[in-house]
Amino acid sequence: MNIGLGLPIDDPAQLLTWAGRADTGPFRTLGLLDRLVYDNPEPLVTLATLAGATSRIRVQTEVLLAPLHNTALLAKQTATLDRLSGGRFTLGIGVGGREDDCLAAGIDLHRRGRRLDEQMTLLRRTWSGKPYGEGVGPIGPAPVTPGGPEVLFGGFAPAALERVGRFGDGFLGAALPPSFMANLFRDATTAWRRHDRPGRPRLVAQANVALGPDATLDRARHHLRDYYAFSGHVEYMEAGLLTTPQQIRETTDAYFDIGADEVMLYCWAPDPDQVDRLAELLF
C-alpha cells in the first residue's frame, strides 16, 4: 500500500522535521506544490534539500507549473535532482491557471498548454542526452533514471489526460472524490492505449487532509481557504478536507479500490505530529 504525504507550505522551517519523520516511517513519497505569486517555498530547491536530508523516501512536485519555468534550466534542474536523489524524484507537472503567476513569469495565460507540449518535447530530448536544439549542444548532467525522471501529469482537462499518453509515465488526480476520480483514471488509461504505450500508466490520487487537535484543523482550513481563494470554489474545497480517522481511512481505501497505485495525503497544517498520527491510522 503506497501512501505519500503532501507537505504544508506555510512554515518551511518545519519541512526537514516532516521529512525526517516520514523517511523513517512507512510513507513512500513527499510532495510539494508550486506557485509563483504566493508565499510558498520554491519546490525544486526545497525538494533537493529534503532529498539530501533523507535516504529512502521519494520526493515529488505536486504539481510543478512548468510553463512558468525556463525550459532549458528546468531540464538541468530536474536531471540534477534526479541524479542527486539517486532516482528518487518524480516530476508531477501541470499548466496552472492563475493569471498573476503567468504575468510574473512573462508568459501568455492562454498559451500555457501549448507551451507545456513544446517543453515536454525538449525535456525528453535533453534527458536522453541529445542536443537541446539547433546550434545548442546537450545539457547535462544526465539523469540517473533512463530517459529522465518519472513524469506524472496533473489536471482535469482532456488535454492534460492526452499528455499522459503522449509524454508521461502516469496521471496525478487531485481533490476529487473517488467516484469522479475513477473517470479520470479511465480516461488517462484510454489515452495511454491510444498512443500504443506498453503496460499501463501509473495512477496517483491526492486528497486534502488534516488530523489532530482543533488548532491543527483550524489552521489547515485557514490555509486551504487562502490557497483556493482565487478559484471561487473555496466552500467546495473546504468541505472536501478530510479531518477524521474514518474519513481518511475510507477515502484512501476507495482510491485503491478504483485502481490507484499511490494515494497522496496533502497536509495543510504545519503540525509535524500528523506524520505519526497518519502512520498509526493507516499502517
C-alpha positions as CSV (number, residue, x, y, z in Angstrom):
1,M,0.0,0.0,0.0
2,N,1.8,3.1,-1.3
3,I,0.8,6.3,0.6
4,G,2.6,9.7,0.4
5,L,2.4,13.0,2.2
6,G,1.9,16.4,0.7
7,L,3.9,18.9,2.7
8,P,2.4,22.0,4.2
9,I,3.7,25.3,2.8
10,D,3.3,27.9,5.4
11,D,6.3,27.1,7.6
12,P,9.3,25.9,5.5
13,A,11.5,25.6,8.6
14,Q,9.3,22.6,9.7
15,L,9.8,20.6,6.5
16,L,13.1,19.0,7.5
17,T,11.2,17.7,10.6
18,W,8.4,16.3,8.3
19,A,10.9,14.7,6.0
20,G,12.9,13.1,8.8
21,R,9.9,11.5,10.4
22,A,8.4,10.4,7.1
23,D,11.8,8.9,6.0
24,T,11.9,6.6,9.0
25,G,8.2,5.7,8.6
26,P,6.0,3.8,6.1
27,F,5.3,6.6,3.7
28,R,6.6,6.3,0.1
29,T,6.6,9.9,-1.2
30,L,6.9,13.6,-0.1
31,G,5.0,16.0,-2.4
32,L,5.2,19.8,-2.6
33,L,3.1,22.2,-4.7
34,D,4.2,25.0,-6.9
35,R,3.1,28.6,-7.2
36,L,5.0,31.8,-8.1
37,V,2.9,34.7,-6.7
38,Y,2.4,33.1,-3.4
39,D,4.1,32.6,0.0
40,N,5.3,29.1,-0.6
41,P,8.8,27.7,-0.8
42,E,10.2,27.0,-4.3
43,P,9.6,23.3,-4.8
44,L,12.7,22.1,-6.7
45,V,15.1,23.9,-4.3
46,T,13.1,22.6,-1.3
47,L,12.9,19.0,-2.5
48,A,16.6,19.0,-3.3
49,T,17.2,19.9,0.4
50,L,14.8,17.3,1.6
51,A,16.3,14.6,-0.7
52,G,19.7,15.3,0.8
53,A,18.3,15.0,4.3
54,T,16.7,11.6,3.6
55,S,17.8,8.3,2.3
56,R,14.7,6.3,1.3
57,I,11.6,8.3,0.7
58,R,10.8,9.7,-2.8
59,V,10.3,13.4,-3.5
60,Q,7.7,14.8,-5.9
61,T,6.4,18.1,-7.3
62,E,2.7,18.2,-7.0
63,V,2.5,19.7,-9.4
64,L,5.2,21.9,-10.9
65,L,3.7,24.6,-13.1
66,A,6.2,24.0,-16.0
67,P,5.1,26.9,-18.3
68,L,6.3,29.3,-15.7
69,H,9.8,27.9,-15.9
70,N,12.6,28.4,-18.4
71,T,12.7,25.1,-20.3
72,A,16.5,24.6,-20.6
73,L,17.0,25.4,-17.0
74,L,14.2,23.2,-15.9
75,A,15.7,20.3,-17.9
76,K,19.0,20.8,-16.0
77,Q,17.4,21.3,-12.6
78,T,15.2,18.2,-12.8
79,A,18.0,16.0,-14.1
80,T,20.3,17.2,-11.3
81,L,17.6,16.5,-8.7
82,D,17.0,13.0,-10.1
83,R,20.8,12.3,-10.1
84,L,21.5,13.7,-6.6
85,S,18.5,11.9,-5.1
86,G,19.5,8.6,-6.6
87,G,16.4,8.4,-8.8
88,R,14.0,9.2,-6.0
89,F,12.5,12.2,-7.8
90,T,9.1,12.3,-9.6
91,L,8.2,15.3,-11.7
92,G,4.5,16.0,-11.2
93,I,3.7,18.6,-13.8
94,G,0.8,20.8,-15.0
95,V,-0.1,24.1,-16.6
96,G,-1.7,26.0,-13.6
97,G,-4.4,28.6,-14.1
98,R,-3.6,31.7,-12.1
99,E,-3.2,34.9,-14.2
100,D,-0.9,36.5,-11.7
101,D,1.6,33.6,-11.9
102,C,1.7,34.0,-15.7
103,L,2.1,37.7,-15.6
104,A,5.0,37.4,-13.2
105,A,6.6,34.8,-15.4
106,G,6.0,36.8,-18.6
107,I,4.0,34.1,-20.4
108,D,0.7,34.1,-22.1
109,L,-2.0,32.5,-19.9
110,H,-3.9,31.3,-23.0
111,R,-0.8,29.5,-24.5
112,R,0.4,27.7,-21.4
113,G,-0.9,24.3,-22.6
114,R,0.8,24.6,-26.0
115,R,3.9,25.8,-24.2
116,L,3.9,22.7,-22.0
117,D,3.7,20.5,-25.0
118,E,6.7,22.2,-26.5
119,Q,8.5,21.9,-23.2
120,M,7.9,18.2,-22.9
121,T,9.4,17.5,-26.3
122,L,12.5,19.5,-25.3
123,L,12.7,17.9,-21.8
124,R,12.5,14.4,-23.1
125,R,15.2,15.2,-25.8
126,T,17.5,16.8,-23.2
127,W,17.2,14.0,-20.7
128,S,18.1,11.4,-23.4
129,G,21.4,13.2,-23.9
130,K,20.6,14.7,-27.3
131,P,21.5,18.3,-28.3
132,Y,18.9,20.8,-26.9
133,G,18.3,22.4,-30.3
134,E,19.9,23.8,-33.4
135,G,23.2,25.3,-32.5
136,V,22.9,24.1,-28.9
137,G,24.6,21.0,-27.6
138,P,23.5,18.6,-24.8
139,I,22.6,19.9,-21.4
140,G,23.9,17.8,-18.5
141,P,24.0,16.2,-16.1
142,A,22.4,13.1,-17.3
143,P,19.6,11.9,-15.1
144,V,20.2,8.6,-13.2
145,T,16.8,7.4,-14.4
146,P,17.0,6.3,-18.0
147,G,15.1,8.8,-20.2
148,G,14.6,11.2,-17.3
149,P,12.7,11.3,-14.0
150,E,9.2,9.8,-13.8
151,V,6.6,12.3,-15.1
152,L,3.1,12.4,-13.8
153,F,0.6,14.9,-15.4
154,G,-1.9,16.6,-13.2
155,G,-5.1,18.3,-14.3
156,F,-8.7,17.7,-15.3
157,A,-9.0,18.8,-18.9
158,P,-8.9,16.4,-21.8
159,A,-5.5,17.9,-22.9
160,A,-4.0,17.0,-19.6
161,L,-5.1,13.4,-19.9
162,E,-3.9,13.2,-23.5
163,R,-0.4,14.3,-22.3
164,V,-0.3,11.2,-20.1
165,G,-0.3,9.1,-23.3
166,R,2.0,11.4,-25.3
167,F,4.7,12.2,-22.8
168,G,4.1,10.9,-19.4
169,D,4.5,7.9,-17.1
170,G,1.3,8.4,-15.3
171,F,-1.5,10.7,-14.0
172,L,-2.0,12.6,-10.8
173,G,-5.6,13.5,-9.9
174,A,-6.3,15.9,-7.0
175,A,-9.1,16.9,-4.8
176,L,-11.9,14.8,-6.3
177,P,-13.9,12.1,-4.6
178,P,-13.2,8.5,-5.7
179,S,-16.4,8.3,-7.8
180,F,-15.2,11.2,-10.0
181,M,-11.5,10.2,-9.9
182,A,-12.4,6.8,-11.4
183,N,-13.5,8.5,-14.6
184,L,-10.2,10.4,-14.9
185,F,-8.2,7.2,-14.2
186,R,-10.2,5.6,-17.0
187,D,-9.6,8.5,-19.4
188,A,-5.9,8.6,-18.6
189,T,-5.6,4.8,-19.3
190,T,-7.5,5.3,-22.6
191,A,-5.1,8.0,-23.7
192,W,-2.2,5.7,-22.8
193,R,-3.6,2.9,-25.0
194,R,-4.4,5.3,-27.8
195,H,-0.7,6.1,-28.1
196,D,0.2,2.4,-28.1
197,R,2.2,2.7,-24.8
198,P,3.2,-0.6,-23.3
199,G,1.9,-1.6,-19.9
200,R,-0.3,0.9,-18.0
201,P,0.1,4.4,-16.7
202,R,0.8,4.9,-13.0
203,L,-2.2,6.4,-11.3
204,V,-2.0,8.6,-8.2
205,A,-4.8,10.2,-6.3
206,Q,-4.4,13.2,-3.9
207,A,-6.7,14.1,-1.0
208,N,-6.6,17.0,1.3
209,V,-6.3,16.0,5.0
210,A,-5.7,17.3,8.5
211,L,-5.6,15.1,11.5
212,G,-5.1,16.3,15.1
213,P,-6.5,18.7,17.7
214,D,-8.8,21.6,16.9
215,A,-5.9,24.0,16.4
216,T,-4.4,21.8,13.7
217,L,-7.7,21.5,11.9
218,D,-8.4,25.3,12.1
219,R,-5.0,26.1,10.7
220,A,-5.5,23.7,7.9
221,R,-8.8,25.1,7.0
222,H,-7.4,28.6,7.0
223,H,-4.5,27.7,4.7
224,L,-6.8,25.8,2.4
225,R,-9.2,28.7,2.1
226,D,-6.4,31.1,1.4
227,Y,-4.8,29.0,-1.3
228,Y,-8.0,28.4,-3.2
229,A,-9.5,31.9,-2.7
230,F,-8.8,32.6,-6.4
231,S,-10.9,29.7,-7.6
232,G,-14.4,30.7,-6.5
233,H,-14.8,27.2,-5.1
234,V,-13.5,27.7,-1.5
235,E,-16.5,26.2,0.1
236,Y,-16.3,23.0,-2.0
237,M,-12.6,22.6,-1.3
238,E,-13.1,23.1,2.5
239,A,-15.9,20.7,2.5
240,G,-13.6,18.1,0.9
241,L,-11.0,18.4,3.6
242,L,-10.7,15.0,5.4
243,T,-10.4,15.6,9.2
244,T,-11.5,12.3,10.9
245,P,-9.8,8.9,11.0
246,Q,-12.9,7.3,9.4
247,Q,-13.0,9.8,6.5
248,I,-9.3,9.4,5.8
249,R,-9.3,5.6,6.0
250,E,-12.4,5.1,3.9
251,T,-11.4,7.6,1.2
252,T,-7.9,6.1,1.0
253,D,-9.3,2.6,0.6
254,A,-11.8,3.8,-2.0
255,Y,-9.0,5.3,-4.1
256,F,-7.1,2.0,-4.0
257,D,-10.3,0.2,-5.0
258,I,-10.6,2.2,-8.2
259,G,-7.0,1.4,-9.2
260,A,-4.8,4.0,-7.6
261,D,-1.1,2.9,-7.3
262,E,-0.5,5.5,-4.7
263,V,-2.5,8.0,-2.6
264,M,-1.1,11.3,-1.6
265,L,-2.5,12.8,1.6
266,Y,-1.9,16.6,1.3
267,C,-1.5,18.1,4.8
268,W,-2.4,21.8,5.1
269,A,-1.3,22.4,8.7
270,P,2.4,22.5,9.7
271,D,1.9,20.3,12.8
272,P,4.5,17.5,12.2
273,D,2.8,15.2,14.6
274,Q,0.4,14.5,11.8
275,V,3.1,12.2,10.2
276,D,2.9,9.9,13.2
277,R,-0.9,10.1,13.5
278,L,-1.4,9.2,9.8
279,A,1.1,6.4,10.0
280,E,-0.6,4.9,13.0
281,L,-4.0,5.3,11.4
282,L,-3.2,3.8,8.0
283,F,-0.4,1.3,8.7
